[in-house]
């Protein structure tokens, strides 16, 4: 038995408690189709927690060293509310293996797999959104002078540390804390 909070934190999406659903996806331009999709949702008025993921990976090397031209990573989990805030994982499956009434180590492994794969899909989705925005707002053809104040300010110093900022969704005021 897991609390809803524990399950959602282990899957990397605690905001599902407030929103009821979180979904990530990105597209494959060559195939004109979704290449990766992950979703966590509360169904049946919050009595069922469902997590699903499908991610197509080109030129993928599996655990046995075989190369697949296109490999499909999958994940499915269904947990049913049993008590006030406790959930029992009834079914979990990944990459073709399905476990009914799984033991705790299998559940923990599955939750970790989902978290890692959903994070990968989320990163690719954000990259694709930034690239699409760059295509919509191309830089002007007018070149700035090399000694421009803007070009000097934009170029980081060699000894200066840099960082990537990853935004988190805004929480609703007065919502449950984590």
Phi and psi in degrees as GROMACS dihedral restraints (atoms count N, CA, C in turn):
[ dihedral_restraints ]
;  ai    aj    ak    al  type     phi  dphi    fc
    3     4     5     6     1  -126.1    20    10
    4     5     6     7     1   149.6    20    10
    6     7     8     9     1   -78.6    20    10
    7     8     9    10     1   156.1    20    10
    9    10    11    12     1   -59.6    20    10
   10    11    12    13     1   -41.8    20    10
   12    13    14    15     1   -58.4    20    10
   13    14    15    16     1   -45.8    20    10
   15    16    17    18     1   -62.6    20    10
   16    17    18    19     1   -45.0    20    10
   18    19    20    21     1   -60.4    20    10
   19    20    21    22     1   -46.5    20    10
   21    22    23    24     1   -67.9    20    10
   22    23    24    25     1   -37.9    20    10
   24    25    26    27     1   -65.8    20    10
   25    26    27    28     1   -42.1    20    10
   27    28    29    30     1   -65.2    20    10
   28    29    30    31     1   -27.3    20    10
   30    31    32    33     1   -91.6    20    10
   31    32    33    34     1    -5.0    20    10
   33    34    35    36     1    82.2    20    10
   34    35    36    37     1    24.6    20    10
   36    37    38    39     1  -144.1    20    10
   37    38    39    40     1    64.0    20    10
   39    40    41    42     1   -64.0    20    10
   40    41    42    43     1   -18.7    20    10
   42    43    44    45     1   -69.7    20    10
   43    44    45    46     1    -9.6    20    10
   45    46    47    48     1   -62.2    20    10
   46    47    48    49     1   -29.6    20    10
   48    49    50    51     1   -57.8    20    10
   49    50    51    52     1   -39.0    20    10
   51    52    53    54     1   -87.6    20    10
   52    53    54    55     1   -40.4    20    10
   54    55    56    57     1   -89.1    20    10
   55    56    57    58     1   -29.3    20    10
   57    58    59    60     1    88.1    20    10
   58    59    60    61     1   -16.2    20    10
   60    61    62    63     1  -164.0    20    10
   61    62    63    64     1   140.7    20    10
   63    64    65    66     1  -135.4    20    10
   64    65    66    67     1   138.4    20    10
   66    67    68    69     1  -142.5    20    10
   67    68    69    70     1   136.3    20    10
   69    70    71    72     1  -126.8    20    10
   70    71    72    73     1   145.6    20    10
   72    73    74    75     1  -163.1    20    10
   73    74    75    76     1   156.9    20    10
   75    76    77    78     1  -145.8    20    10
   76    77    78    79     1   164.0    20    10
   78    79    80    81     1  -110.7    20    10
   79    80    81    82     1   152.9    20    10
   81    82    83    84     1  -100.1    20    10
   82    83    84    85     1   114.1    20    10
   84    85    86    87     1   -63.7    20    10
   85    86    87    88     1   -38.6    20    10
   87    88    89    90     1   -65.5    20    10
   88    89    90    91     1   -43.2    20    10
   90    91    92    93     1   -90.9    20    10
   91    92    93    94     1    -9.0    20    10
   93    94    95    96     1    55.0    20    10
   94    95    96    97     1    46.5    20    10
   96    97    98    99     1  -148.5    20    10
   97    98    99   100     1   168.4    20    10
   99   100   101   102     1   -70.5    20    10
  100   101   102   103     1   128.4    20    10
  102   103   104   105     1   -95.9    20    10
  103   104   105   106     1   -29.1    20    10
  105   106   107   108     1  -149.9    20    10
  106   107   108   109     1   136.7    20    10
  108   109   110   111     1  -148.3    20    10
  109   110   111   112     1   134.9    20    10
  111   112   113   114     1  -139.0    20    10
  112   113   114   115     1   142.2    20    10
  114   115   116   117     1  -147.6    20    10
  115   116   117   118     1   141.1    20    10
  117   118   119   120     1  -127.7    20    10
  118   119   120   121     1   131.6    20    10
  120   121   122   123     1  -148.3    20    10
  121   122   123   124     1   155.5    20    10
  123   124   125   126     1  -102.1    20    10
  124   125   126   127     1   120.7    20    10
  126   127   128   129     1  -108.7    20    10
  127   128   129   130     1   171.9    20    10
  129   130   131   132     1    52.9    20    10
  130   131   132   133     1    50.2    20    10
  132   133   134   135     1    54.7    20    10
  133   134   135   136     1    39.0    20    10
  135   136   137   138     1    85.5    20    10
  136   137   138   139     1     9.1    20    10
  138   139   140   141     1   -90.0    20    10
  139   140   141   142     1   -15.8    20    10
  141   142   143   144     1  -130.4    20    10
  142   143   144   145     1   130.1    20    10
  144   145   146   147     1  -105.4    20    10
  145   146   147   148     1   125.2    20    10
  147   148   149   150     1  -124.1    20    10
  148   149   150   151     1   134.0    20    10
  150   151   152   153     1  -129.1    20    10
  151   152   153   154     1   131.8    20    10
  153   154   155   156     1  -138.0    20    10
  154   155   156   157     1   146.9    20    10
  156   157   158   159     1  -150.4    20    10
  157   158   159   160     1   140.7    20    10
  159   160   161   162     1  -143.8    20    10
  160   161   162   163     1   125.5    20    10
  162   163   164   165     1  -138.8    20    10
  163   164   165   166     1   119.9    20    10
  165   166   167   168     1   -91.2    20    10
  166   167   168   169     1   123.8    20    10
  168   169   170   171     1  -118.2    20    10
  169   170   171   172     1   119.4    20    10
  171   172   173   174     1   -78.8    20    10
  172   173   174   175     1   149.3    20    10
  174   175   176   177     1    48.2    20    10
  175   176   177   178     1    58.4    20    10
  177   178   179   180     1  -101.4    20    10
  178   179   180   181     1   133.4    20    10
  180   181   182   183     1   -99.6    20    10
  181   182   183   184     1   120.0    20    10
  183   184   185   186     1   -81.2    20    10
  184   185   186   187     1  -178.6    20    10
  186   187   188   189     1   -63.2    20    10
  187   188   189   190     1   -22.3    20    10
  189   190   191   192     1   -92.9    20    10
  190   191   192   193     1     3.6    20    10
  192   193   194   195     1    86.3    20    10
  193   194   195   196     1     3.8    20    10
  195   196   197   198     1   -80.9    20    10
  196   197   198   199     1   141.2    20    10
  198   199   200   201     1   -96.5    20    10
  199   200   201   202     1   128.5    20    10
  201   202   203   204     1  -110.8    20    10
  202   203   204   205     1   132.0    20    10
  204   205   206   207     1   -64.6    20    10
  205   206   207   208     1   -34.6    20    10
  207   208   209   210     1  -147.8    20    10
  208   209   210   211     1   116.1    20    10
  210   211   212   213     1  -113.5    20    10
  211   212   213   214     1   136.4    20    10
  213   214   215   216     1  -105.7    20    10
  214   215   216   217     1   114.0    20    10
  216   217   218   219     1   -85.8    20    10
  217   218   219   220     1   133.6    20    10
  219   220   221   222     1  -130.6    20    10
  220   221   222   223     1   158.9    20    10
  222   223   224   225     1  -154.8    20    10
  223   224   225   226     1   141.3    20    10
  225   226   227   228     1  -148.3    20    10
  226   227   228   229     1   134.4    20    10
  228   229   230   231     1  -141.9    20    10
  229   230   231   232     1   140.5    20    10
  231   232   233   234     1  -133.9    20    10
  232   233   234   235     1   125.0    20    10
  234   235   236   237     1  -125.9    20    10
  235   236   237   238     1   137.6    20    10
  237   238   239   240     1  -110.0    20    10
  238   239   240   241     1   137.0    20    10
  240   241   242   243     1   -64.9    20    10
  241   242   243   244     1   133.5    20    10
  243   244   245   246     1  -138.6    20    10
  244   245   246   247     1    89.5    20    10
  246   247   248   249     1   107.7    20    10
  247   248   249   250     1  -170.9    20    10
  249   250   251   252     1   -63.1    20    10
  250   251   252   253     1   -55.6    20    10
  252   253   254   255     1  -133.5    20    10
  253   254   255   256     1    22.8    20    10
  255   256   257   258     1  -105.5    20    10
  256   257   258   259     1   140.3    20    10
  258   259   260   261     1  -124.5    20    10
  259   260   261   262     1   140.3    20    10
  261   262   263   264     1  -109.4    20    10
  262   263   264   265     1   124.2    20    10
  264   265   266   267     1   -75.3    20    10
  265   266   267   268     1   112.6    20    10
  267   268   269   270     1   -88.2    20    10
  268   269   270   271     1   -31.1    20    10
  270   271   272   273     1  -152.2    20    10
  271   272   273   274     1   137.4    20    10
  273   274   275   276     1  -144.2    20    10
  274   275   276   277     1   139.7    20    10
  276   277   278   279     1  -150.3    20    10
  277   278   279   280     1   144.9    20    10
  279   280   281   282     1  -149.0    20    10
  280   281   282   283     1   136.9    20    10
  282   283   284   285     1    51.5    20    10
  283   284   285   286     1    45.2    20    10
  285   286   287   288     1    91.0    20    10
  286   287   288   289     1   -13.1    20    10
  288   289   290   291     1   -97.2    20    10
  289   290   291   292     1   125.9    20    10
  291   292   293   294     1  -116.9    20    10
  292   293   294   295     1   134.1    20    10
  294   295   296   297     1  -120.3    20    10
  295   296   297   298     1   120.1    20    10
  297   298   299   300     1   -96.0    20    10
  298   299   300   301     1   137.2    20    10
  300   301   302   303     1    46.0    20    10
  301   302   303   304     1    59.4    20    10
  303   304   305   306     1   -69.8    20    10
  304   305   306   307     1   155.2    20    10
  306   307   308   309     1   -80.7    20    10
  307   308   309   310     1   162.3    20    10
  309   310   311   312     1   -54.7    20    10
  310   311   312   313     1   -44.6    20    10
  312   313   314   315     1   -60.7    20    10
  313   314   315   316     1   -35.7    20    10
  315   316   317   318     1   -68.7    20    10
  316   317   318   319     1   -40.5    20    10
  318   319   320   321     1   -63.1    20    10
  319   320   321   322     1   -46.6    20    10
  321   322   323   324     1   -61.3    20    10
  322   323   324   325     1   -42.7    20    10
  324   325   326   327     1   -62.2    20    10
  325   326   327   328     1   -46.4    20    10
  327   328   329   330     1   -61.1    20    10
  328   329   330   331     1   -43.6    20    10
  330   331   332   333     1   -63.3    20    10
  331   332   333   334     1   -39.1    20    10
  333   334   335   336     1   -66.3    20    10
  334   335   336   337     1   -41.9    20    10
  336   337   338   339     1   -61.3    20    10
  337   338   339   340     1   -46.0    20    10
  339   340   341   342     1   -59.8    20    10
  340   341   342   343     1   -47.2    20    10
  342   343   344   345     1   -57.9    20    10
  343   344   345   346     1   -47.5    20    10
  345   346   347   348     1   -64.4    20    10
  346   347   348   349     1   -44.6    20    10
  348   349   350   351     1   -70.8    20    10
  349   350   351   352     1   -38.7    20    10
  351   352   353   354     1   -66.3    20    10
  352   353   354   355     1   -36.8    20    10
  354   355   356   357     1   -63.6    20    10
  355   356   357   358     1   -42.6    20    10
  357   358   359   360     1   -60.0    20    10
  358   359   360   361     1   -46.2    20    10
  360   361   362   363     1   -63.2    20    10
  361   362   363   364     1   -41.7    20    10
  363   364   365   366     1   -61.8    20    10
  364   365   366   367     1   -42.7    20    10
  366   367   368   369     1   -63.9    20    10
  367   368   369   370     1   -44.9    20    10
  369   370   371   372     1   -64.9    20    10
  370   371   372   373     1   -35.7    20    10
  372   373   374   375     1   -64.1    20    10
  373   374   375   376     1   -44.8    20    10
  375   376   377   378     1   -65.9    20    10
  376   377   378   379     1   -42.8    20    10
  378   379   380   381     1   -59.4    20    10
  379   380   381   382     1   -43.2    20    10
  381   382   383   384     1   -64.9    20    10
  382   383   384   385     1   -38.6    20    10
  384   385   386   387     1   -64.5    20    10
  385   386   387   388     1   -41.6    20    10
  387   388   389   390     1   -65.7    20    10
  388   389   390   391     1   -43.3    20    10
  390   391   392   393     1   -63.1    20    10
  391   392   393   394     1   -39.3    20    10
  393   394   395   396     1   -64.1    20    10
  394   395   396   397     1   -40.8    20    10
  396   397   398   399     1   -65.4    20    10
  397   398   399   400     1   -37.6    20    10
  399   400   401   402     1   -63.8    20    10
  400   401   402   403     1   -37.0    20    10
  402   403   404   405     1   -69.3    20    10
  403   404   405   406     1   -34.2    20    10
  405   406   407   408     1   -75.5    20    10
  406   407   408   409     1   -31.0    20    10
  408   409   410   411     1  -118.5    20    10
  409   410   411   412     1    70.9    20    10
  411   412   413   414     1   -66.0    20    10
  412   413   414   415     1   151.2    20    10
  414   415   416   417     1   -66.6    20    10
  415   416   417   418     1   150.4    20    10
  417   418   419   420     1   -70.6    20    10
  418   419   420   421     1   156.5    20    10
  420   421   422   423     1   -77.2    20    10
  421   422   423   424     1    -8.4    20    10
  423   424   425   426     1   -76.5    20    10
  424   425   426   427     1   126.7    20    10
  426   427   428   429     1   -89.4    20    10
  427   428   429   430     1   140.7    20    10
  429   430   431   432     1   -82.7    20    10
  430   431   432   433     1   150.2    20    10
  432   433   434   435     1   -63.5    20    10
  433   434   435   436     1   149.2    20    10
  435   436   437   438     1   -62.7    20    10
  436   437   438   439     1   -28.4    20    10
  438   439   440   441     1   -95.1    20    10
  439   440   441   442     1    21.7    20    10
  441   442   443   444     1   -63.2    20    10
  442   443   444   445     1   143.8    20    10
  444   445   446   447     1   -60.1    20    10
  445   446   447   448     1   -37.6    20    10
  447   448   449   450     1   -66.9    20    10
  448   449   450   451     1   -41.1    20    10
  450   451   452   453     1   -68.7    20    10
  451   452   453   454     1   -34.7    20    10
  453   454   455   456     1   -69.9    20    10
  454   455   456   457     1   -39.0    20    10
  456   457   458   459     1   -72.3    20    10
  457   458   459   460     1   -31.6    20    10
  459   460   461   462     1   -77.3    20    10
  460   461   462   463     1   -27.7    20    10
  462   463   464   465     1   -82.0    20    10
  463   464   465   466     1   120.7    20    10
  465   466   467   468     1   -71.4    20    10
  466   467   468   469     1   145.4    20    10
  468   469   470   471     1   -65.5    20    10
  469   470   471   472     1   152.3    20    10
  471   472   473   474     1   -66.1    20    10
  472   473   474   475     1   -32.9    20    10
  474   475   476   477     1   -88.9    20    10
  475   476   477   478     1    -3.7    20    10
  477   478   479   480     1   -84.3    20    10
  478   479   480   481     1   134.2    20    10
  480   481   482   483     1   -74.3    20    10
  481   482   483   484     1   150.7    20    10
  483   484   485   486     1  -127.6    20    10
  484   485   486   487     1   160.5    20    10
  486   487   488   489     1  -146.6    20    10
  487   488   489   490     1   159.5    20    10
  489   490   491   492     1  -109.6    20    10
  490   491   492   493     1   130.6    20    10
  492   493   494   495     1  -101.9    20    10
  493   494   495   496     1   124.2    20    10
  495   496   497   498     1  -106.7    20    10
  496   497   498   499     1   116.1    20    10
  498   499   500   501     1   -73.7    20    10
  499   500   501   502     1   146.5    20    10
  501   502   503   504     1  -111.3    20    10
  502   503   504   505     1   150.8    20    10
  504   505   506   507     1   -62.8    20    10
  505   506   507   508     1   146.9    20    10
  507   508   509   510     1   -72.9    20    10
  508   509   510   511     1   134.7    20    10
  510   511   512   513     1   -86.4    20    10
  511   512   513   514     1   147.0    20    10
  513   514   515   516     1   -72.0    20    10
  514   515   516   517     1   142.8    20    10
  516   517   518   519     1   -66.7    20    10
  517   518   519   520     1   134.8    20    10
  519   520   521   522     1    80.3    20    10
  520   521   522   523     1     5.7    20    10
  522   523   524   525     1   -76.2    20    10
  523   524   525   526     1   168.5    20    10
  525   526   527   528     1   -64.5    20    10
  526   527   528   529     1   141.9    20    10
  528   529   530   531     1   -80.8    20    10
  529   530   531   532     1   164.7    20    10
